[in-house]
Amino acid sequence: MKKTIFIVEDDPIMRLGMSHFLKAHGYNVIQSVDGEGIENIIKSNNVDLIITDLRLPKYDGLEILKKVKKISNDLGVIIITAYAEIKSAVQAIKEGAFDYLAKPFSNEELLIAIEKFFNFQKLQDEVLHLRQALKEKAGFEHFIGMSPRMMDVIDRISVVAETDVPVLILGESGTGKELVADAIHAFSKRRDKPLVKINCAAIPETLFESELFGHEKGAFTSATEARKGKFEAANKGSIFFDEIADMPLSLQPKLLRVLEDQLITPLGGNTSIRVDVRTIFATSKNLKDLVSTGNFREELFYRINVVPIVLPPLRERKEDIPYFIESFLKYFSNKFNKSGLSISEAAYNALLSYNYPGNVRELKHAIERAVILCNDGKIDLKHLPEEISRDVIKLPCSEEDMSLHESVRCFEKQKIINALNESDGKKIEAAKRLGISRKVLWKKLKEYDIK
C-alpha cells in the first residue's frame, strides 16, 4: 500500500519539485501552501508523513508540528529549514519532529530522510509486537530497548522467526538471551505448540541423555517407569538450549545426529522416534575458542551457528538506560504499591554513568532494591548498590534544557575522557577500563570528536 506524504511549502518551485520526485518514487503526495485545515487534511487522507517548511505565510513549522502531534504522536514530521535556522530545527526535534533538512538539499537527501522515517516506524511496530508477545513475562519485556543496535536485533528476530533454521543467540549474562528465544518462538508458525527449555549448565552429565531423549522402564536402577524426553515433549514446537557450551562433550555427537536426522532413541529402547522440532541455542561463552581448544565439537558448532543473533551489552547501548529506568521504576512502584516515586539527580546520574557488568538484569535488580528501600518518595544514592553509587560522575550533564539523549551522550563522553586521562592516553587500557573493545572506543572517539 502506498504511503501518503503531505508537503507544506510556500515556494511553488520547491513544492512542485518535491511532489513530482516523490510521486515518481511511488508515494501519494498532497500539497499545501500554508497548512490551513491541516487537521482535516490529515484525517481524510490517511497521511503517513508531513514535510513542512519552518517559515510559512500563516503558521510556522513548529505550530504545524504541535497540531500534528495533537492528532497523533505516531505521525512523522520532517522540518525544512534554512542554515541560519538550525537552532530552531533542533528545538523542533526536541518537540517531536523526526528529522530536519537544511536548504539546499538534494532529492537523494530528501528520499533518505523519508525512508529513514518509514524504516524507523516499521521497527517501532515490530518492537510493539514483540512486547505484546512477551507481556506474560511481566517486568522482563523491557529488556529490548530502543537503541539502533537493538533495533537491528529485533529486525533479525522478525526475519528468522518464521523460518525453521537453527538460531544461535550470543551475549553476556543478563542481556536477555532467553527473552529473544521466547520472541522467536512467539512469532514462529509453531507459536501454538510447546517451547521446551533446557539449561545445559544445570543438568548433571549422568542424567543428560535421559533428559533429552527419555528412557524406557528399567533402563537404569531408578527408572521405574517410561518417561518422555525434552525432544519428544517439544514435538511440533521449539526447544531452547540455554548455555549450550556447557553440554557434555560426550553427548554432543548424539545431539548432532538428532539435529540432522530428526530421530531420537529413548535410553534403554530399540525403536527410534521421529520428532519435528525447531532448535534455538544460546551461550555467553565464545564457542569458536572452545572449538579451538577441543572443548566443543566443531561439527556441532557449524550445525547450530546457521543464524547468529548477537545481543550487545548494556554498556554499549547506554542510550537505552533512561528507557529501562523509567520502565523498571514504573513496574516495581506498582508491584510494591509505592506510587509517585521519583529519582534524585545524583541517583539518576549514577544510574546513567555505571557500566553494568551484569547488564539489564543488574539494572533491573538495582531499581527493584531502590524501590524497596525508599520510604520518603524519592530514590537517592543511599538506596542504590554501592558499586553504582560510588561511580557518580559529578558533572553538569543534567542541565534542565538537556534531553535524555543529550544527557546520556554527555555522560558517555566524559566517562571516555576520564578513562583516557586515567590511562595516560593509552587507548587499549582505556577500553579495558570502560569495558568495551578498542574498535568501539575508536568509534566513540570519532563520534564525540575527542582528540
FENCORKA-V446906 format. One record per backbone hydrogen bond with DSSP energy under -1.0 kcal/mol. NH is the residue of the N-H (numbers start at 0). CO is the residue of the C=O. If there is no record, write none. Layout:
BEGIN
nh=<NH NH>
co=<CO CO>
END
This chain:
BEGIN
nh=<4 5 6 7 8 14 15 16 17 18 19 20 21 22 23 25 26 27 29 31 37 40 41 42 43 44 46 47 48 49 50 51 52 53 60 63 64 65 66 67 68 69 70 71 75 77 78 79 80 84 85 88 89 90 91 92 93 94 95 96 97 98 100 102 109 110 111 112 113 114 115 116 117 118 119 120 121 122 123 124 125 126 127 128 129 130 131 132 133 134 136 137 139 142 150 151 152 153 154 155 156 157 158 159 160 162 166 167 168 169 170 174 179 180 181 182 183 184 185 186 187 190 192 195 197 199 201 206 210 211 212 213 214 215 217 218 222 223 226 229 230 232 233 234 235 236 237 238 239 240 241 243 245 246 250 254 255 256 257 258 259 260 261 263 266 268 272 274 277 279 280 281 282 286 289 290 291 292 293 294 300 301 302 303 304 306 308 310 315 316 319 320 323 324 325 326 327 328 329 330 331 332 333 334 335 337 341 343 347 348 349 350 351 352 353 358 360 362 363 364 365 366 367 368 369 370 371 372 373 378 382 383 387 388 389 390 394 396 401 406 407 408 409 410 411 412 413 414 415 416 417 418 419 420 421 422 423 424 425 429 430 431 432 433 435 440 441 442 443 444 445 446 447 449>
co=<27 48 29 50 31 10 11 12 13 14 15 16 17 18 19 22 21 2 4 6 34 36 37 38 39 40 41 3 3 75 5 77 7 79 53 59 60 61 62 63 64 65 66 67 47 49 98 51 100 81 82 84 85 86 87 88 89 90 92 91 76 76 78 80 105 106 107 108 109 110 111 112 113 114 115 116 117 118 119 120 121 122 123 124 125 126 127 128 129 131 133 135 136 139 146 147 148 149 150 151 152 153 154 155 156 159 278 306 280 308 282 171 175 176 177 178 179 180 181 182 184 187 189 237 239 241 198 203 206 207 208 209 226 266 222 215 219 221 214 210 211 228 229 231 275 233 193 277 195 279 197 281 242 243 247 250 251 252 253 254 255 256 257 272 213 265 263 261 236 238 166 240 168 284 285 286 287 288 290 289 296 297 298 299 300 165 167 169 312 313 316 317 319 320 321 322 323 324 325 326 327 328 329 330 331 332 376 378 343 344 345 346 347 348 349 355 173 358 359 360 361 362 363 364 365 366 367 368 369 341 379 380 384 384 385 387 392 394 398 402 403 404 405 406 407 408 409 410 411 412 413 414 415 416 417 418 420 419 422 425 426 427 428 429 430 436 437 438 439 440 441 442 443 444>
END
